[in-house]
Amino acid sequence: MGNVLAVCISERKGTEKQNVGTARFLAGWGIENDSHAGRWHRQVSLLSHDQIEAFRAGGAAIAAGAFGENLVVSGIDFRSLPIGTRLRCNDVVLELTQIGKECHSGCAIYQRMGDCIMPREGVFTRVLHGGTISVGDTLTVQEGDEA
């Protein structure tokens, strides 16, 4: 079980996302008003708060959303979950579709810090069931075929 610490969106790809506190998740699309929404397998990105804190320990003064992540969650090691895992928060159901990604070294955080954890630590999901997620909500890993 994890705690949602940030809900982030951006208007343009390749830019840092801003924590908006709450957002609508649309089935088969992603987060309303987010540049990465669309009919593809990387609709919503997630990062573990622990990984962001480890990066900050190296001297980086960064805010939530700096890596392009949509959700920052404490208490879950996303990289340990297999593809196909379902995550639930309120009515929202996300399905894990990809772990890590190829980095384009032109991203804002890489230009500032010379490194980015999203390619190693980020995970991507598609929205199976929509709803609203807000900071402070609980995210759970679904057991079996629950949806």
C-alpha positions in Angstrom: 0.0 0.0 0.0 1.3 3.4 -0.9 0.5 7.1 -0.3 0.1 9.5 -3.2 2.4 12.5 -2.5 2.0 14.3 -5.8 -0.2 14.4 -8.8 1.6 16.1 -11.7 0.8 17.2 -15.2 2.4 19.3 -18.0 1.0 21.0 -21.1 4.0 20.0 -23.3 6.2 16.9 -23.6 9.8 17.2 -22.6 9.1 19.7 -19.8 8.9 19.2 -16.0 5.4 18.5 -14.7 3.7 20.6 -12.0 2.0 19.1 -8.9 -1.7 20.0 -9.3 -2.9 18.1 -6.2 -5.8 16.4 -7.9 -6.6 15.2 -11.4 -9.1 13.2 -13.4 -7.9 10.0 -14.9 -9.8 9.0 -18.1 -10.1 5.3 -19.1 -8.0 4.5 -22.2 -6.6 8.0 -22.3 -4.6 9.1 -19.2 -4.8 12.2 -17.1 -7.0 15.0 -18.3 -4.9 18.0 -19.6 -1.6 16.1 -19.5 0.6 16.1 -22.5 1.4 12.4 -22.3 -2.3 11.3 -22.4 -3.4 9.4 -25.5 -4.3 6.0 -26.8 -1.0 4.3 -26.1 0.7 2.2 -23.4 2.4 5.0 -21.5 -0.6 7.1 -20.4 0.5 7.6 -16.7 4.0 7.5 -15.3 4.9 6.7 -11.6 8.0 7.1 -9.5 8.7 5.9 -6.0 9.2 8.7 -3.5 12.2 6.7 -2.1 14.0 6.9 -5.5 13.4 10.7 -5.7 14.7 11.1 -2.2 17.9 9.1 -3.0 18.4 11.4 -6.0 17.9 14.5 -3.8 20.5 13.1 -1.4 23.1 13.7 -4.1 22.5 17.4 -3.9 19.6 17.9 -6.4 17.0 20.5 -5.3 14.1 19.2 -7.4 10.3 19.3 -7.0 7.7 16.6 -7.7 7.2 16.3 -11.4 10.8 17.2 -12.3 11.4 13.8 -13.9 8.2 14.0 -15.9 6.4 11.6 -13.5 2.6 11.9 -13.1 2.4 10.2 -9.7 4.8 10.3 -6.8 4.0 7.5 -4.3 5.6 6.4 -1.1 5.6 2.9 0.2 5.7 0.9 -3.2 8.8 -0.2 -5.1 7.3 0.0 -8.6 10.3 -1.6 -10.3 9.7 -4.9 -8.3 6.3 -5.3 -9.8 5.8 -7.4 -13.0 4.2 -6.0 -16.2 0.5 -6.5 -16.0 0.2 -5.6 -12.3 -2.9 -3.6 -11.5 -2.8 -0.7 -9.2 -6.0 0.9 -7.6 -6.6 4.3 -6.1 -10.2 5.2 -5.4 -12.1 4.2 -8.6 -9.0 4.5 -10.8 -7.4 1.2 -12.0 -4.0 1.4 -13.7 -2.2 -1.5 -15.4 1.6 -1.6 -15.5 2.7 -1.7 -19.1 6.4 -0.7 -19.1 9.3 -0.5 -16.6 11.9 2.2 -17.4 12.4 3.8 -20.8 15.0 5.0 -23.2 16.1 8.4 -22.1 16.4 11.3 -24.4 19.3 13.3 -22.9 17.6 16.5 -23.8 15.1 16.4 -20.9 15.1 19.3 -18.5 16.3 17.3 -15.5 19.2 15.7 -17.4 20.3 19.0 -18.7 20.3 20.4 -15.1 21.8 17.5 -13.2 23.6 15.3 -15.8 21.4 12.4 -14.8 17.8 11.3 -14.7 16.2 8.4 -12.8 13.1 8.1 -14.9 14.7 5.7 -17.4 15.8 3.4 -14.6 13.1 3.8 -11.9 10.0 5.1 -13.7 7.1 2.8 -14.6 4.3 3.4 -17.0 0.7 2.4 -17.0 -2.5 2.6 -18.9 -5.8 3.6 -17.3 -8.3 0.7 -17.2 -10.9 2.6 -15.1 -11.2 6.3 -14.7 -11.8 8.5 -11.7 -10.0 11.1 -9.6 -6.7 10.8 -7.6 -5.6 13.4 -5.1 -2.6 14.0 -2.9 -3.1 11.9 0.3 -5.0 9.1 -1.4 -4.0 5.5 -1.0 -2.7 3.4 -3.9 -2.8 -0.4 -3.6 -1.3 -3.2 -5.6 -4.2 -5.5 -6.7 -4.0 -9.2 -5.9 -5.0 -11.7 -8.6 -7.5 -10.5 -11.2 -9.2 -7.8 -9.0 -10.1 -4.7 -11.0 
